[in-house]
Amino acid sequence: MAPRWPLAAAAPALAIAIFGVIYGSLAQPVLGLGATLLSSLLIFSGSVQFMIAALLLAGAGMGAVVAGAFTLNLRNLLLGAVLRPRIHASALRRAGLAWFLTDEATGLALTSGDEAEEILVRSGLLFYLSWQVGTALGLVGASLESVADLAEAVFPVLFIGLAALACPTINVALRALLAASLTGYVAAVAPDMGAVAAVGAAIVVALPGRTS
């Protein structure tokens, strides 16, 4: 377990840190420095935090923000239900462990057998620290003119890169990484085409091919 856990958690931790940089750089103009840092410390949910920043930027009211956060967090009910049989702890301890119930940490815990609780805590803590560091770095670089544009350009690439981590074969993983690289290039030279490039890359990765 010892050699496998750090290796399996390293790539998601790096991706989470990069997402944190993007969030910090994009949220700072909307929320301000203090609120951006506080949101990462207290919420620790990239999808919810990006949603909050986007809704506030669009002028949405608090009701829409709360409803959006509630809807996005419904997935944690499913994550908790799937992981529950592997966690042998008191109700109070399980409530504390729920803080680390991210998609990535849950995935690692589900593949760890009897060590699900330990892996959930270890990976969850690592991902939490990665998110805080990324947010802080994003805030530091938010005053740089090109940071926000660069963040928006690489955003679609990260989803493809994360998908590559779960690819069942080397062939599919290489296709995913190649697609991510091409998407990054297109998004960097033509930001308006970033979303189109990401969809095209996803199609390429999904095409039938060798399975071994």
C-alpha positions as CSV (number, residue, x, y, z in Angstrom):
1,M,0.0,0.0,0.0
2,A,2.7,2.5,0.9
3,P,4.4,2.7,-2.5
4,R,1.1,2.7,-4.4
5,W,-0.8,5.4,-2.5
6,P,1.5,8.3,-3.0
7,L,1.9,7.5,-6.7
8,A,-1.8,7.1,-7.2
9,A,-2.6,10.4,-5.4
10,A,0.2,12.5,-6.9
11,A,-1.4,13.1,-10.3
12,P,-4.8,14.1,-9.0
13,A,-3.1,16.3,-6.4
14,L,-1.3,18.2,-9.1
15,A,-4.4,18.6,-11.2
16,I,-6.3,19.9,-8.1
17,A,-3.6,22.4,-7.5
18,I,-3.8,23.6,-11.0
19,F,-7.6,23.9,-10.7
20,G,-6.9,25.9,-7.5
21,V,-4.7,28.3,-9.4
22,I,-7.4,28.8,-12.0
23,Y,-10.0,29.3,-9.3
24,G,-7.9,31.8,-7.4
25,S,-7.1,33.8,-10.5
26,L,-10.7,33.9,-11.7
27,A,-12.5,34.4,-8.4
28,Q,-10.4,37.2,-7.0
29,P,-11.9,39.9,-9.1
30,V,-15.4,38.7,-8.2
31,L,-15.0,37.7,-4.5
32,G,-12.0,39.6,-3.4
33,L,-8.8,38.2,-1.9
34,G,-10.1,37.4,1.6
35,A,-13.4,35.8,0.4
36,T,-11.6,33.7,-2.2
37,L,-9.2,32.3,0.4
38,L,-12.0,31.7,2.9
39,S,-14.1,29.9,0.3
40,S,-11.4,27.4,-0.4
41,L,-10.7,26.9,3.3
42,L,-14.4,26.4,4.2
43,I,-16.0,24.9,1.1
44,F,-13.3,22.8,-0.5
45,S,-15.3,21.9,-3.6
46,G,-14.0,23.1,-6.9
47,S,-17.3,22.6,-8.7
48,V,-19.3,24.5,-6.1
49,Q,-16.7,27.3,-5.9
50,F,-16.5,27.8,-9.6
51,M,-20.3,27.8,-9.7
52,I,-20.5,30.4,-7.0
53,A,-18.0,32.7,-8.7
54,A,-19.8,32.3,-12.1
55,L,-23.3,33.0,-10.7
56,L,-22.0,36.1,-8.8
57,L,-20.3,37.3,-11.9
58,A,-23.6,36.9,-13.7
59,G,-25.4,38.9,-11.0
60,A,-27.3,36.0,-9.6
61,G,-28.9,36.3,-6.1
62,M,-28.1,34.3,-3.0
63,G,-31.1,32.0,-3.6
64,A,-29.6,30.9,-6.9
65,V,-26.2,30.4,-5.3
66,V,-27.6,28.2,-2.5
67,A,-29.7,26.2,-4.9
68,G,-26.8,25.6,-7.2
69,A,-24.5,24.5,-4.3
70,F,-27.2,22.2,-2.9
71,T,-27.7,20.6,-6.3
72,L,-24.0,20.0,-7.0
73,N,-23.5,18.5,-3.6
74,L,-26.2,15.9,-4.1
75,R,-23.6,13.7,-5.7
76,N,-22.0,13.3,-2.3
77,L,-25.0,11.3,-1.2
78,L,-24.1,8.7,-3.9
79,L,-20.4,8.8,-3.0
80,G,-21.1,8.3,0.6
81,A,-23.5,5.5,0.0
82,V,-21.0,3.7,-2.2
83,L,-18.1,4.1,0.2
84,R,-20.1,3.5,3.4
85,P,-19.7,-0.4,3.5
86,R,-15.9,0.1,3.5
87,I,-15.8,2.5,6.4
88,H,-16.0,0.8,9.8
89,A,-16.3,3.8,12.2
90,S,-18.7,5.5,14.5
91,A,-21.3,7.9,13.1
92,L,-19.5,10.8,14.5
93,R,-16.2,9.8,12.9
94,R,-17.9,9.1,9.6
95,A,-19.3,12.7,9.8
96,G,-15.8,14.0,10.1
97,L,-14.6,11.8,7.2
98,A,-17.3,13.3,5.0
99,W,-15.1,16.4,4.8
100,F,-12.7,14.5,2.6
101,L,-15.4,13.0,0.4
102,T,-14.1,14.4,-2.9
103,D,-14.5,12.5,-6.2
104,E,-10.7,11.8,-6.3
105,A,-10.3,10.7,-2.7
106,T,-13.4,8.5,-2.9
107,G,-12.0,6.8,-6.0
108,L,-8.7,6.0,-4.3
109,A,-10.5,4.8,-1.2
110,L,-12.8,2.5,-3.2
111,T,-9.7,0.7,-4.7
112,S,-7.9,0.4,-1.4
113,G,-9.8,-2.6,0.1
114,D,-9.8,-2.7,3.8
115,E,-7.7,0.5,4.1
116,A,-10.5,2.7,2.7
117,E,-10.7,4.9,5.7
118,E,-7.0,5.5,6.0
119,I,-6.7,6.3,2.3
120,L,-9.7,8.6,2.4
121,V,-8.0,10.6,5.1
122,R,-4.6,10.7,3.6
123,S,-5.6,11.5,0.1
124,G,-8.3,13.9,1.2
125,L,-5.8,15.8,3.3
126,L,-3.3,15.9,0.5
127,F,-6.0,17.2,-1.9
128,Y,-7.2,19.8,0.6
129,L,-3.6,21.2,0.9
130,S,-3.2,21.1,-2.9
131,W,-6.4,23.1,-3.3
132,Q,-5.3,25.7,-0.8
133,V,-1.8,26.1,-2.3
134,G,-3.3,26.4,-5.8
135,T,-5.8,29.0,-4.7
136,A,-3.1,31.0,-3.0
137,L,-0.8,30.8,-6.1
138,G,-3.8,31.9,-8.3
139,L,-4.3,34.9,-6.0
140,V,-0.7,35.9,-6.2
141,G,-0.7,35.7,-10.0
142,A,-4.2,37.3,-10.4
143,S,-2.6,40.7,-10.9
144,L,-0.6,39.5,-13.9
145,E,-2.3,40.4,-17.1
146,S,-2.2,37.1,-18.8
147,V,-3.1,34.7,-15.9
148,A,-6.8,34.7,-16.4
149,D,-6.6,34.2,-20.1
150,L,-4.1,31.3,-19.6
151,A,-6.3,29.8,-17.0
152,E,-9.3,29.8,-19.3
153,A,-7.2,28.3,-22.1
154,V,-6.0,25.3,-20.1
155,F,-9.2,24.6,-18.2
156,P,-10.7,22.2,-20.7
157,V,-7.4,20.3,-21.0
158,L,-7.4,19.3,-17.3
159,F,-10.6,17.3,-17.6
160,I,-9.0,15.2,-20.4
161,G,-5.8,14.8,-18.4
162,L,-7.8,13.6,-15.3
163,A,-9.7,11.1,-17.5
164,A,-6.4,9.7,-18.7
165,L,-5.5,8.7,-15.2
166,A,-8.4,6.2,-15.2
167,C,-7.8,4.8,-18.7
168,P,-7.8,1.0,-18.6
169,T,-5.1,0.6,-21.2
170,I,-1.9,2.3,-22.3
171,N,-3.3,2.8,-25.8
172,V,-6.3,4.8,-24.5
173,A,-4.2,6.7,-22.0
174,L,-1.8,7.8,-24.7
175,R,-4.7,8.9,-26.9
176,A,-6.1,10.9,-24.0
177,L,-2.8,12.6,-23.3
178,L,-2.3,13.4,-27.0
179,A,-5.8,14.8,-27.2
180,A,-5.1,16.9,-24.1
181,S,-1.9,18.3,-25.7
182,L,-3.7,19.2,-28.9
183,T,-6.6,20.8,-27.0
184,G,-4.1,22.9,-25.0
185,Y,-2.5,24.1,-28.2
186,V,-5.8,25.0,-29.9
187,A,-7.1,26.7,-26.7
188,A,-3.9,28.7,-26.3
189,V,-3.7,30.0,-29.9
190,A,-7.5,30.3,-30.4
191,P,-9.3,30.6,-27.0
192,D,-12.7,30.9,-28.6
193,M,-12.2,27.4,-30.0
194,G,-11.2,25.8,-26.6
195,A,-14.6,24.2,-25.9
196,V,-14.9,22.9,-29.5
197,A,-11.4,21.4,-29.3
198,A,-12.2,19.7,-26.0
199,V,-15.3,18.1,-27.4
200,G,-13.4,16.9,-30.4
201,A,-10.6,15.5,-28.2
202,A,-13.2,13.6,-26.2
203,I,-14.5,12.0,-29.4
204,V,-11.0,11.0,-30.4
205,V,-10.4,9.3,-27.0
206,A,-13.7,7.5,-27.2
207,L,-13.2,6.1,-30.7
208,P,-12.9,2.3,-30.7
209,G,-9.4,1.0,-30.7
210,R,-7.1,-1.7,-29.4
211,T,-8.0,-2.7,-25.8
212,S,-4.6,-4.1,-24.9
